Amino acid sequence: MADASSEYRAATMKAVFSAAASVTTSVVLARTVANDFLPCEFREYFLSSVRGFFSWFSSEVTVVIEEFDGLVNNQIYEAVQIYLATKISRSTRRIRVSKPEKENNFNVSMEPNEEVIDVFDGVKLRWFLASRRVESGYKSNHRMNSRSYQLDVRFYELSFHSKHRNTVINSYLPYVVETAKYLRQEKKTLKLFTPSMEHMHAWTPVNLDHPATFETLALEAEVKRTIMEDLERFVKRKDYYRRVGKAWKRGYLLYGPPGTGKSSLVAAMANYLNFDIYDLELTELRGNSELRRLLVATANRSILVVEDIDCTIDLQDRAAAAAEAGQLAPGFEQERQVSDQIIHLSVIWGIR
């Protein structure tokens, strides 16, 4: 009787392992077929259907990390992207490689529909990069006509056994974020961001390759020392700002004729703090909503530069004159509202 019971349990376990292996093989086969033969438009729909079907027979939990959180970038997504670049193995069939101009290192990242395996404290974790195409409605600005457009929204899926849920949420994901922060600072190249020509709530980056430093600036030594001490004090007092209920930002007003070193001083501050720069030209904006979207999309530990505030005042005067003459062009009233809001600010460019 005991031998029969043992044989029954062994047969049951063999059947379970066989079924699990069959499910895994089926998923891998489906993914291979999709990557090799299906058009991009149908690939993600097919793969998501397959994953949804087999999830009924699995004890795995899946965490979804999307690229955007509303109008802003999802910081966890960016951290995962940096972290997984160090985990891509030889078995990964498709990877994306780029090298920005004037950078020494290659940027390596996953391609959609690829998988990376990671192990943390003995827990096996499976990362999968997916994407879906969404309709974004209509957009309109003074550069482009109104039209509908589509976006490819990317997201990571992190799958693991349900019994490791607390370990993943409370330990693994914070570890990924901290590791990515270290990797980002280790290889960071300063960026100069300008408003995108296509999406008015987004910024387009280029490498900031400005040689200005406080050592090379033509400033009095006492002025340099005062600015550097003020910047250092500001960076170290983030917790103080939080305790007293104030926004963690610092503003400077720079004025003077062209060629007196205003832009060089901004670049020297960026190089000194290792902060990116966001360059904003108010005369390019049509209304408060565009300004608000751009400000929300800026990152922390960066410098926001508002250029040529006096040109904005001139624009307001021109709009007022045109309105009196009955010649106000479409869109000028919105520009005037932006000017009215901005010219009363004492902070022309700020650090946060």
Backbone hydrogen bonds, N-H to C=O, Kabsch-Sander energy under -0.5 kcal/mol:
donor,donor_aa,acceptor,acceptor_aa,energy
5,S,1,M,-2.3
6,S,2,A,-2.5
7,E,3,D,-2.4
8,Y,4,A,-2.1
9,R,5,S,-2.4
10,A,6,S,-2.6
11,A,7,E,-2.3
12,T,8,Y,-2.4
13,M,9,R,-2.8
14,K,10,A,-2.3
15,A,11,A,-2.1
16,V,12,T,-2.3
17,F,13,M,-2.7
18,S,14,K,-2.3
19,A,15,A,-2.4
20,A,16,V,-2.6
21,A,17,F,-2.6
22,S,18,S,-2.1
23,V,19,A,-2.5
24,T,20,A,-2.5
25,T,21,A,-2.6
26,S,22,S,-2.3
27,V,23,V,-2.3
28,V,24,T,-2.5
29,L,25,T,-2.6
30,A,26,S,-2.7
31,R,27,V,-2.5
32,T,28,V,-2.3
33,V,29,L,-2.6
34,A,30,A,-2.4
35,N,31,R,-2.5
36,D,32,T,-2.0
37,F,33,V,-2.5
38,L,33,V,-0.7
38,L,34,A,-1.2
42,F,39,P,-1.1
43,R,39,P,-1.6
44,E,40,C,-0.8
46,F,42,F,-2.3
47,L,43,R,-2.7
48,S,44,E,-2.6
49,S,45,Y,-1.7
50,V,46,F,-2.2
51,R,47,L,-2.7
52,G,48,S,-2.3
53,F,49,S,-2.1
54,F,50,V,-2.3
55,S,51,R,-1.4
56,W,52,G,-0.5
56,W,53,F,-1.1
57,F,54,F,-1.3
58,S,55,S,-1.1
61,V,160,F,-3.5
63,V,158,L,-2.9
65,I,156,Y,-2.7
66,E,64,V,-0.5
67,E,154,R,-2.1
69,D,72,V,-3.1
70,G,68,F,-0.6
71,L,69,D,-0.5
72,V,69,D,-1.3
74,N,67,E,-2.6
75,Q,73,N,-0.7
78,E,74,N,-1.9
79,A,75,Q,-2.1
80,V,76,I,-2.6
81,Q,77,Y,-2.4
82,I,78,E,-1.9
83,Y,79,A,-2.6
84,L,80,V,-3.0
85,A,81,Q,-0.8
86,T,83,Y,-1.6
87,K,84,L,-1.6
88,I,84,L,-0.8
92,T,89,S,-1.3
96,R,109,S,-3.3
98,S,107,N,-2.1
103,E,100,P,-1.6
107,N,98,S,-3.7
108,V,106,F,-0.6
109,S,96,R,-2.3
111,E,94,R,-1.0
113,N,129,L,-4.4
114,E,111,E,-1.1
116,V,127,W,-2.3
118,D,125,L,-2.9
120,F,123,V,-2.3
123,V,120,F,-2.1
124,K,122,G,-0.5
125,L,118,D,-3.2
126,R,159,S,-2.4
127,W,116,V,-3.3
127,W,125,L,-0.5
128,F,157,E,-1.9
129,L,114,E,-1.9
130,A,128,F,-0.6
130,A,155,F,-3.0
132,R,153,V,-2.2
134,V,132,R,-0.5
134,V,151,L,-2.7
136,S,134,V,-0.5
136,S,149,Y,-2.4
139,K,147,R,-1.3
141,N,144,M,-1.2
147,R,139,K,-1.0
149,Y,137,G,-0.9
151,L,134,V,-2.3
153,V,132,R,-3.1
153,V,151,L,-0.8
154,R,152,D,-0.6
155,F,130,A,-2.4
156,Y,65,I,-2.7
157,E,128,F,-2.8
158,L,63,V,-2.9
158,L,156,Y,-0.5
159,S,126,R,-2.7
159,S,157,E,-0.6
160,F,61,V,-1.9
162,S,59,S,-1.9
164,H,161,H,-2.0
165,R,162,S,-1.5
168,V,164,H,-2.4
169,I,165,R,-2.6
170,N,166,N,-2.7
171,S,167,T,-1.7
172,Y,167,T,-2.4
173,L,168,V,-2.7
175,Y,171,S,-1.7
176,V,172,Y,-2.3
177,V,173,L,-2.3
178,E,174,P,-2.4
179,T,175,Y,-2.5
180,A,176,V,-2.4
181,K,177,V,-2.0
182,Y,178,E,-1.9
183,L,179,T,-2.4
184,R,180,A,-2.7
185,Q,181,K,-2.0
186,E,182,Y,-1.9
187,K,183,L,-1.5
192,L,206,V,-3.2
193,F,191,K,-0.5
193,F,277,I,-3.3
194,T,204,T,-2.0
196,S,199,H,-0.5
196,S,202,A,-2.5
200,M,198,E,-0.6
202,A,199,H,-2.0
204,T,194,T,-3.5
206,V,192,L,-1.6
208,L,190,L,-2.9
209,D,207,N,-0.9
216,T,213,T,-0.6
217,L,213,T,-1.2
219,L,217,L,-1.7
224,K,220,E,-2.4
225,R,221,A,-2.4
226,T,222,E,-2.1
227,I,223,V,-2.3
228,M,224,K,-2.7
229,E,225,R,-2.4
230,D,226,T,-2.1
231,L,227,I,-2.4
232,E,228,M,-2.4
233,R,229,E,-2.4
234,F,230,D,-2.1
235,V,231,L,-2.4
236,K,232,E,-1.7
237,R,233,R,-0.6
237,R,234,F,-1.1
238,K,235,V,-0.6
241,Y,237,R,-2.2
242,R,238,K,-1.7
243,R,239,D,-2.3
244,V,240,Y,-2.1
245,G,242,R,-0.8
246,K,241,Y,-2.8
249,K,247,A,-1.7
250,R,351,I,-2.3
252,Y,349,W,-2.2
254,L,252,Y,-0.6
260,T,257,P,-1.1
265,L,261,G,-2.0
266,V,262,K,-1.9
267,A,263,S,-2.4
268,A,264,S,-2.4
269,M,265,L,-2.2
270,A,266,V,-2.3
271,N,267,A,-2.6
272,Y,268,A,-2.1
273,L,269,M,-2.5
274,N,270,A,-1.8
275,F,270,A,-1.5
276,D,301,R,-0.8
277,I,191,K,-2.6
278,Y,303,I,-3.4
279,D,193,F,-3.2
279,D,277,I,-0.5
280,L,278,Y,-0.6
280,L,305,V,-3.3
282,L,280,L,-0.7
284,E,281,E,-1.7
285,L,282,L,-1.9
291,L,287,G,-1.6
292,R,288,N,-2.7
293,R,289,S,-2.3
294,L,290,E,-2.1
295,L,291,L,-2.3
296,V,292,R,-2.2
297,A,293,R,-1.5
298,T,295,L,-1.2
301,R,352,R,-1.4
303,I,276,D,-2.7
304,L,350,G,-3.1
305,V,278,Y,-3.5
305,V,303,I,-0.6
306,V,304,L,-0.5
306,V,348,I,-0.7
307,E,280,L,-2.2
307,E,305,V,-0.7
311,C,308,D,-1.0
312,T,308,D,-0.9
313,I,309,I,-1.4
314,D,310,D,-2.0
315,L,311,C,-2.1
316,Q,312,T,-2.0
317,D,313,I,-2.1
318,R,314,D,-2.6
319,A,315,L,-2.4
320,A,316,Q,-2.4
321,A,317,D,-2.5
322,A,318,R,-2.5
323,A,319,A,-2.3
324,E,320,A,-2.1
325,A,321,A,-1.7
326,G,323,A,-1.1
327,Q,322,A,-3.5
332,F,329,A,-2.0
335,E,331,G,-1.6
336,R,332,F,-2.4
337,Q,333,E,-1.7
338,V,334,Q,-1.9
339,S,335,E,-2.3
340,D,336,R,-2.7
341,Q,337,Q,-1.7
342,I,338,V,-2.2
343,I,339,S,-2.5
345,L,342,I,-2.3
348,I,252,Y,-0.6
348,I,346,S,-0.8
349,W,252,Y,-1.3
350,G,304,L,-1.5
351,I,250,R,-3.0
352,R,302,S,-2.5
